[in-house]
Amino acid sequence: MFYPDDPRELADEVAAYLDRAPETPQQPGFPKAVIVPHAGYVYSGSVAASAYDLLRPARGVVKRVVVLGPCHRVPVRGLALPRATAFATPLGRIPLDAEGVRAIRDLPQVVESAATHAEEHALEVQLPFLQQVLGDFSLVPLLVGDAAPADVAEVLEHLWGGAETLIVISSDLSHYHDYESAREIDRATVQSILGFDTGISHERACGATPVMGMLVAARRKGLAARLLDCRNSGDTAGDRHRVVGYASFALDSGHAGYGTEHGKKLLEIARASIADALGAGPAASPEAAHETWLRESRATFVTLMHGEELRGCVGALEAQRPLAGDVAANARAAAFEDNRFKPLSLEEFARTEIEVSLLSTPKTVAFEDHADLLRKLRPGIDGVILEQVEESRRATFLPQVWEDLSDPEQFIARLKQKAGIAPSTDTRRCRVKRYGALKWREAELRS
């Protein structure tokens, strides 16, 4: 009832919402918990996506997701587990987390209720987003009925875990006020959540109890809340006479940006990977890959240089594996598999400079025409992907290319040439995405 039942259509719709989510600064880490809305995707999908987009790096790290939401159809006392062993969406089955269920089953506020879960949407609308960004995970689904915030907080503390556990709170905001009244009510609710106020009424948020329980637990754990997006159905897909409010939040302990030490570690991994392949030294210490930031799913390019001459460059535009493994694999590929160059020799390796670029998630650029696209590009900042979908033609330039092609007109012309797109092709027939890149080069970090 809330999203398409065709797997391809659903996956494409979720991906489109994620691709249009706002750009955010690159930094290691991801939220411990998110608060997201649960209406039909046409109404709240774009608001939810701003939170789920932050969870892309958690793929492969998060193994268990605890999802809590209100019950809309069949009331219940306490927090209700289902009697099922798995949830299914068009994107596949998600097993319940047996260990997590055992950890809370004996708490007095936790019950089982198949009826409460049977046709409830508050949890199930979250699952395709989670499947898209996380891949495989197990689930602890809880519908919250007549319970106190302290009851919810106790359950969360039993399930808190470490980086392997994500918590998702499902709640809309105000219901069926006129547009301006809703905005005023929702602004107050947002401030209550940011201020860890546990006096939020169910008229202000249908998931008030799980939200407040999350706030109690988060405060004890030293987390901070930040607003990602707040709109209502009058902004997204409905009229403005009777609207429903939506907001998304991230809760975490704060993350500093990437710095020199991160760059040094990535360069060490790249050099050690090539050295190991040449028989000139051991691969990077396996202990390094246990650091959480190196296990996050990230996209990188590794570039090899001899002076100012390119000697190899290989990478991916979208994350495919853990960061440490991606750098190691791209370094080997740049040294031995870039078909523009012969394989790197041991003698050459000694004088090879390595550069690692860490890419942000590509985001769709909306533009009206060619001139509008050129205005929206940011020379020196944007990596650009240009794609002619119907012809399966695609190419990218990293942000570094702006150093040689500083004029946006020339930049796009050369990118068309690289992709094999005819110069006369109307740019409106192309899909454009942009991304940022942080780069570290050995010579710069030695100086």
Secondary structure as GFF3:
##gff-version 3
##sequence-region A 1 447
A	DSSP	alpha_helix	7	19	.	.	.	ID=ss1
A	DSSP	beta_strand	33	36	.	.	.	ID=ss2
A	DSSP	alpha_helix	41	52	.	.	.	ID=ss3
A	DSSP	three_ten_helix	53	58	.	.	.	ID=ss4
A	DSSP	beta_strand	64	70	.	.	.	ID=ss5
A	DSSP	beta_strand	79	81	.	.	.	ID=ss6
A	DSSP	beta_strand	86	89	.	.	.	ID=ss7
A	DSSP	beta_strand	92	95	.	.	.	ID=ss8
A	DSSP	alpha_helix	98	104	.	.	.	ID=ss9
A	DSSP	beta_strand	110	112	.	.	.	ID=ss10
A	DSSP	alpha_helix	114	118	.	.	.	ID=ss11
A	DSSP	three_ten_helix	124	126	.	.	.	ID=ss12
A	DSSP	alpha_helix	127	134	.	.	.	ID=ss13
A	DSSP	beta_strand	138	144	.	.	.	ID=ss14
A	DSSP	alpha_helix	149	159	.	.	.	ID=ss15
A	DSSP	beta_strand	165	170	.	.	.	ID=ss16
A	DSSP	beta_strand	175	177	.	.	.	ID=ss17
A	DSSP	alpha_helix	179	194	.	.	.	ID=ss18
A	DSSP	alpha_helix	208	220	.	.	.	ID=ss19
A	DSSP	beta_strand	224	232	.	.	.	ID=ss20
A	DSSP	alpha_helix	233	236	.	.	.	ID=ss21
A	DSSP	beta_strand	243	252	.	.	.	ID=ss22
A	DSSP	alpha_helix	260	278	.	.	.	ID=ss23
A	DSSP	three_ten_helix	286	290	.	.	.	ID=ss24
A	DSSP	alpha_helix	292	295	.	.	.	ID=ss25
A	DSSP	beta_strand	297	306	.	.	.	ID=ss26
A	DSSP	beta_strand	309	315	.	.	.	ID=ss27
A	DSSP	beta_strand	321	322	.	.	.	ID=ss28
A	DSSP	alpha_helix	323	336	.	.	.	ID=ss29
A	DSSP	alpha_helix	346	349	.	.	.	ID=ss30
A	DSSP	beta_strand	353	359	.	.	.	ID=ss31
A	DSSP	beta_strand	363	364	.	.	.	ID=ss32
A	DSSP	alpha_helix	370	376	.	.	.	ID=ss33
A	DSSP	beta_strand	383	388	.	.	.	ID=ss34
A	DSSP	three_ten_helix	389	391	.	.	.	ID=ss35
A	DSSP	beta_strand	393	397	.	.	.	ID=ss36
A	DSSP	three_ten_helix	399	403	.	.	.	ID=ss37
A	DSSP	alpha_helix	408	419	.	.	.	ID=ss38
A	DSSP	three_ten_helix	427	429	.	.	.	ID=ss39
A	DSSP	beta_strand	431	435	.	.	.	ID=ss40
A	DSSP	beta_strand	437	441	.	.	.	ID=ss41
A	DSSP	alpha_helix	442	446	.	.	.	ID=ss42
###
